[in-house]
Amino acid sequence: MALNKFTIAAVTVLYFSCITIVLKAQPKPTLQQLAWHDMEFYLFTHFGPNTFTNKEWGHGDEPEDIFNPTDFDPGQWCRIAKQAGAKGIIITAKHHDGFCLWPSKYSKHTVRESKWKNGKGDVLKELSTACKKYGLKFGIYISPWDRNHPDYGTEKYNDVFVNMMNELFINYGPIWELWWDGANGEGPNGKMQVYDWARYRETVKKLSPNTVVFSDVGPHIRWVGNENGIAGETNWNMLDTAGFTAGAGAPATEILNVGNMNGEAWIPAECDVSIRPGWFYHKEEDDKVKTPEQLFGLYLKSVGRGANLLLNVPPDRRGLIHEKDSAVLIGFKKLRDKNFKHNLIKDARVLIISADSIKDKNLVNDNNIGTFAEISDYQKEFISIQFKNMTRLNCIVLNEKIKDGQNVQKFYIQLKNSYKTQRYVFSTIGRERIITFPVIDADELSIHFVEGKKKIKITEVELYRLNEKLVEK
């Protein structure tokens, strides 16, 4: 039967509607999220009354005078963060106990009521100033749960929380990341709060549109689903959030850990973990600080799987980062510097090989994430790295051009020498993928893409021989 003009028009509309659906299924990061991805590693600082009561979760009835650091020096925090290679600091401005580390007009449970600096102290002001001085990004954690405020559990408290955020952005900005803890329990009146998340989000958007917001479901950064600092071996930067709200009814932790391959929104994972067993400082944990080697392992399983690493380093009762924590952080930096110092790909030839052509392309080893090698027919084309001499290695680092989305679904690397061929299969790449394997002498390494969404764009490939003791067998 011949098609009339109305049928043709209907088919045309359907065709372009399908294209629109496909495009919507390919979310991309905003400029703010791209900048967040580049942060890679930064510090968390849990600090407040719990530091002095030896608690993890305060009850909100702690006397304000208990907060009294004797040698508070945020400049020391920033110097150590800088030496450790961290790019920012996020501080617990208000934890669940409701104590504000700034003299908020909307609470009577703040540094203003403490004897620290005769009530004239302001932790946020001093830290934000120190971050600017040392070139670090400044972030704030603020828990909506408040076990002290008398208005908690009523609609009036939503006004209080919004007013507090106004204070934070107006007086201490720019705030690079805002960290929302979704915990929700009873307040001093025995009531629980109905959080107005939509209003909270609009407040941040209005006051500071460049701020990225973290919660278990975003809107910009998601929780990785555990507090061990480990992202999924498969890690999609996308997540489906329909029907979910921060702090209530979030996707299963297994989903948060790996994301959704065809998720509706770009919401990458952040891996939070503490350098100590607890989140706040406890003297009895001074001998339980993670080792540099343990932090290196966590780096491989967070940043090395396309996520960011948020490492908690709690200041002690002096208001300083403890000497043992500091030594570990510097040791961690030395391990990274030493093991990722010599990129073995610089001594190799990089080719893109297909069935009918060989392209001499060095865009993946030009140390420029702005350039890339494009694999159009990924089932026929592959990247070949050919060494001039037999080369011993056990690590490959891959970077995908996530500015155009995340497309690699499945790939494998193949290592060859005259004696054997070894193959390892993996799933996602994302911002960065650090892959380790048993050390091998190879004269060629190739990267083959098995499944993908669209054209695959690889910006950088790096090869290393890591200390074998740092690599899991």
N, C-alpha and C positions, 0 to 999 in steps of 0.2 A: 504494500500500500504506500502510495506517495505521501511524503510529509508536507503538510501545509505550513504556512508561515507562523501559525499559532503554535503548532507542535515544535517547530524549529526554535521559536522563541523560548518555549518552556524547557527544551533540552539545553539551550544555551544558559539559561538561568541556573538549571541544576548543575551544569558543568562548572560554572564559576563559583557556585555555592560549595561544591566539593573542594575546589582549590582553596577557598577561604578556610574550610575545615582543616585541610592539611596544614595551611600556614599557621592556624591557631594551635596546632599540635606541636609546633616547633618554637617554644618560648626561648627568649634570649635574655641575657643579663642586662640590667641597666648599667649606665656608666658608674653609678655608685657601687653596684654589686661587683663590677669588674675591678674597681679599686679595692674593694674588700677582699676579693680573691688574691690580689697581689700582696696583701698583708701577711699571709701564710701563718705567722707565729707571733703571739702577743701574750701578755700576762693578765691574770685575774688576781685581784687582791681582796680577800675577805677580811674586813677590819671593822670592829665595833665593840659593843659591850661583851659579846661572846669571847672576844680576845682576853678579857679580864675575868670572866666567870668560868672559863674552861668549858663552855657549852658549845654545841653546834647550832641548836635552835633555841634562841632566847624566848622567854615567856612574856616579855613586854613589861614586866613589873620590876625590872632591874633599876636600881637608883642611878640617876644620871651621873652622879659623881664617880661611879665606878669606872667610867671612861676617862682615863688620865694617862696617856702615853708620856713617858718622861723625856724622851729624846726624839720626838717626831721629826722626821726628815724625809719628805717625799723626793727631794733631790737625790738622796741615796737610792731610793727605789728606781728612779729613772736612770741613774748612772749604771746600776746593775742590769737593768732591762736592756739598755743600749749595748753594754758589753756582752750580753747574752745573745744579741742579735734579734731581740724582740722588737716589734715595731709599734707597740701601743700598750696601754694599761687600762683595764676596766675595773672600777672600784664599786664595792657594795655601798652605795650611798644610803640605802635604807634596806635592811634585811627584814625578816618576818617579825622581829621584836618591835619594829616601828621606830627605832632610834635613828634620827637623821644626823648624818655627818656634816650637815650644814645648818645654819640657824634659820630653819624654815619658819615663816610666819604662820604656818597652818598646823603646827604641832607644838606641844609643850614638853616633848621628849626628844631633845636635841643637844648638840654640843653647847648651845647657849646656856642650858640649865646645868651643865657640868662645871667642875672646878678647873678643868683643863684650860689653861691660859685665861683664868678668871672669867670664863664664859665668852671670851672674845675670839676663840679659835674657829677656824673654818677649814676642815680637811679638804673639801672639794676645791676651794679657792687656791690653796697652796699646791695641791696636786696638779690642777689644770695649768697653773702657772709654770710648774716644774716641767710638765710634759711639753709645753711650748718651747721652753728653754732648751730642752734636749732633743727636740725634733721628733717627739713621739705623739701618736694619736691618743686622744683622751676619750674614754668611754665610761658609761655609767650603768650600773645594775640598780634597779629599783623594784622592790617587791610590792605588789599591790596589797598583799596580805599585811595587816597591821594589828598586832596583838596588844597594842597600847592605846590607839586612838579611840576616844569615846564615840565618835561618829561611825566607826566601822560597823558594818551590818545594816546601814541605812543608805538611802539614796544620797544623802548629804555627803557621804564619804567619797562618792564619785567626783563631786566638786572639789573636795580636798585633794584627791589624787591628781586631778587635772591641774589644780593650782600649784601643786608641788612640781609637776613637770614644767609648768610655765617658769617657775623659779630656776629650775635646772638649766633650761635652754637659754633663758635671758641672761642669767648671771654667770654661767660657767661654760658657755659654748665657745667654739664649736664642739659639739658632741658627735664623734664619729660613729659610735655604735651605742644603741640603747638596748639594754638587756632586761627583758621582762621575765621574771620568775612567775610562773602561773600557779604557784601554790595557793590554796584557798582553804583556810580553816576558821575557827571561831575567834572572835575578837573578845575584848574584856567584858562585853555585855552578853557573851554566849551566843551571839548571832554570827552568821556567815554572810559575806558580801556577794551581791550579784554585780560582777564587774561589767562595766560598760565599755567593752573592748572596742567597739566601733568608734565611740567618742575618743577613746585614748589614741587610736590610730590617727584620727582626723586632727587631733591636737598636735601630734608629732609632725604630721605632714604640713600643717600650717606654719608651725614654728621653725621647723628645720627639715626641709624636704630632702636634703642631702644625707641625713642620718639614716643608717641602715638599722632595722629593728629585728632583734632576735626574740623568738619564743619557740615553743615546741612545734608550732606550725607557721612560723614567720610573722609578718608578711614578707620579710626579705631574707632572713637567715633562719634555718631550722635546727632544732636539737638533733644530735646524732643518735639518740635513743639509748645512750648509756653514759655513765660518768667515768669510764675507763680510758677515754681518749682514743677510741678505736672506731674508724669508719668501716663500712662494709667493703669487702674486696670488690664487689660490684657497687658502684656509688654513682647514682644519677643525680644531677643537680636539680631535677624537676620533682614536683610534689603535687598531688591532688589534695586540695584543702576543702572542697565543698562539703558542707555539713559539719565541719570541725571548727572549734574555737580555741584560742590560746588558753592553756590551763585546764581545759575540760573537753573530753571526747576527742583527743588527738588520735591520729592513726596509730596502729600498733607499733611498738618500738622496733620490730623487725622491718617495718616499712620505713620508719624514720631513718634507720641505719643504711638502707640501700636506695631510698627514693623511689620514684615511679618513672619508668622508662618513657612513658608518654604522658607524664604529668602536665597539668594545665598551667603551672606557674614555675618560674625559675626561683627556687628556694634551696640554695646549697646548704650543706651540713657544716656545723661547727662542732669540734670535738673538745669538750671541757673535761679536765682532769686535774687533780691536785698533786703537787709535788710531795705532799705528805698524806697519810691516811685520812686526816680530817681536812675540812675546808678552812676553819679558823685555826690560829696558832695554839698549840698545846705543847708545853715544855716536855712532857713525857714522850713526844714524837720527834724530839731532836735527833734521835738515833735511828729514825725510820724514814728519813728523807730518801726519795728515789735516787738512784745513781745516774751519772751521766749516760751510762750504757743503756739503762732502762728508758731514759728520755729519748735517746736516739732511736730505740725500737718503737716508741710511741710516735715519733716523727715519721718514721716509715709507714706507719699504719694510719696516719691522719693526713698530713700534708702529702705523703706519698700515695694517698688514695683519692686525691682531689679535694680534700676538705681543708679546713683551717684548724690550727691547734691553739686552744685557749688554755694555757697552763696556769693554774692557781698557785701563787706564792704568797702565803699570808704573813703580813708583818707581825712582829712579836709585841710584847707589852711596852717595849721602849718606843715603838712606832718605827722600827727598822726591820729590814729584811735580815733574817738571822744569818750568821756567818756560814753555817753548814749549807743552807739553801743557796747562798751566793756562790759558794765554791762549786756546788753541783751545776749551777747554771753556766758558769764560766767553763767548766769541764765539758758540758754539753755543746757549747759553741765551738770549743777546740776540736771535738770529735767531728762535727759537721764540716768545719773548715779543712781539716786534714783529709777526711775521706772523700770529699767532693772537690778536691783541689785540682787534680789533673784529669781533664776530660779526654779520654782516649780516642774519641772520634776525630780529634784534630789531626791525628796521624793516619787517617783513613780516607778512602774515596767513597763518596755517597752517590748512588745512582737510583733512578726510578726505572724499573724494568717491567716491560709488558711483553705480550706475545710477539709484537711486531716492531718494537723500538726500545732503545736504551737512551734515557735522558740523563745527562750529567748535571745533576742539580745539587747544589751545596746550600740551599736555603735553610735546611734543617740543622745545619751546624755553623751558622754565621753569627751566633750569639745575638740574634735580633728576633724578638718575639713578634715583631711586626711583619716579618716575612714568613712564608710557609710553602710547603710542598702540597699540592692538591692531588688526591687520588680520586680520579673520576670513575674509573671502572675498577672498584676495589677488589673484585673477585679475580681480576686478571693482572692488575698492576701490584707491584710490591716495592718496598724500599730495600735496597741492598747496600750494606756497608762493608767494604772490602779493605782489609788491612794490608799494609806493605810487608809487615812481618807478623809472625804468630804472636797473638796478643792475649794475655791472661786477664780475664774480667769476670765479674759476678753481679753486675748491676747495669740496668738501662733505665734512663729517665726519658719520658715522653711528655710532650705538651701539645694539647689540642687547641685549636683556635676557637675558644669558647665564645668569643664575641659573636660568632655566627651560629652559636648553638652547640649542643653536645650530640655527636653523631656516631661515634664508634661504639658498636654493640658487642662485637667479638673479634678478637685478633690473636695471632700467635707470633712468637719470635722463634727463629731457628738459628742455631749456632752450628758451624761446620768447621771441622779440621780434616786432615787426611785419614783419621782413624774412625771418626763417628760423626753423626748428626744428632743434635739434641733439640727437641721442640717443647715449648711451654705455651699453654693456651690461657688467655685472659679475657676479661669482659671489657669494662669501661676504661676510659683514659681521663677525660675532663681537663681541668686546669693543669694538673700535673699527676703523672703516674710514675712512681719509683718502684721498679721491679727488681727483686734480688733472686739469685739462683746459685746453685753450687758452682764454685769457681771452675772455669774451663779455659783451655788454650784454644783460641779460634783464629781462623784466617778470614772468616766471613760471618757476618750476622745479618739476617734479613727479617723484615717486619711485614707480615701478611695480614690483610684485613678480610675477615670472613663475612661479617654481617655489619651493616650500617644503615643509617636512615637516609642520608643525602651524601653529597660530596664530602669526603673526609679531608680535613686540612690539619696537617701536622706542622707546628711552628718550630719546634726544636727537638732534637734527639741528642742525648748525652750518654756516655759510657764510662763506667768506673770500675776500679777494683777496690772494693771496700774491705776493711779489716774483717776477716772471716769470723772472728769471735762476735761480731756485731750482727751477723746475718743468721737468721733462723735456718736450721737445717730442714 
